[in-house]
């Protein structure tokens, strides 16, 4: 059984997000489902949540992890395929 989530956002944020997701071949609902699946897979927010002052440090740390071979950067297409697979798996398991 599907549940509905309602979120209030600025009109401008919604329109910008809709346009961004459309450019990726997604609708906003699918993008939100992708976020929820990714959060469940990672056991938390699926991206670093840092203060703006910490952003550069987080980027440099990610680059160092990549150089050390502990982090793999994916192409946009790889990310899209992973997200589609995660959504399909979630749907198949009633998520």
N, C-alpha and C positions, 0 to 999 in steps of 0.2 A: 504494500500500500504506500503510495507516494504522499509525502507531507509537503505543505506549502510553507515557505519562509518569506516574510515580507520585510523589506529594508527600506528605510527612507534615506534618500540621498539628494543632493542638489541637482537641479535640472541639468546644469552644465556638466557635472560629473557623469550623470547617467548618459547624456548624449555623447560625450567624449568616449566613455567606456563602450557604448554600443558601436560607435564607429571603429574603435580600435579592434574590438572582437570581430566585427564583420570583416575587417581587413585580414584577419587571421582565419576566416572561414568559420567563425563561431557565432552563436548568439550569446547574449549576456547570461541567460540561464545556464547554458552549457559551461560557460567559463566559470560560473560560481560553483557548479557541480564539480568541475575539475579541481578547483581550489579545495573544496571539502574532501574529495578523495585524496588529494595530495597531503592534506593536513592529517588525515587518518593514517596514511602510509608512513609519514615522517614522525607521527606522534606529537605534532605541534604545528606551529605556523611554518609553512613550507618555504620560507625565505627568511633571511636574517631581519630581525626587528631591532634597529639600532637608532641612536640619536644621529641627527645629520652630521654632527661633528665626528662621529665614529664611522661614517660611510666610507671615507677613503681608507681607513684602517681595515675595514671589512673587505674592501676590494683588493687591497694589497695582500691580505691574508689568503683570500681565495686564489689569487695569482700564485702565491708561494705554494699552496696546497697542490695546485695544478702542476707547477714545476717539479714538485716532489713526487708526482705521480699518484697522489691520494685523492685527487678530484678530477673528474672528467667534465669538460665543458661540452655541451651538446649543441648541435646545430638547431635552428628553428624547426626544421623538418623532423629531426629526432625527438624534440620536445613535443611537437604536435602528435607524432605517432605514439609516443609514450602516454600522452594524455588521453588519446582516443582509446588505447588499450585499457587504461585504468577506468575510464568511464564505462566501457563495454563490460569489464569485469565487475564493476560496481552494480551495473544494471542486472547482470546475470545473477548476482548474489543479493538482489533486492535492496541495494543501497541507492 
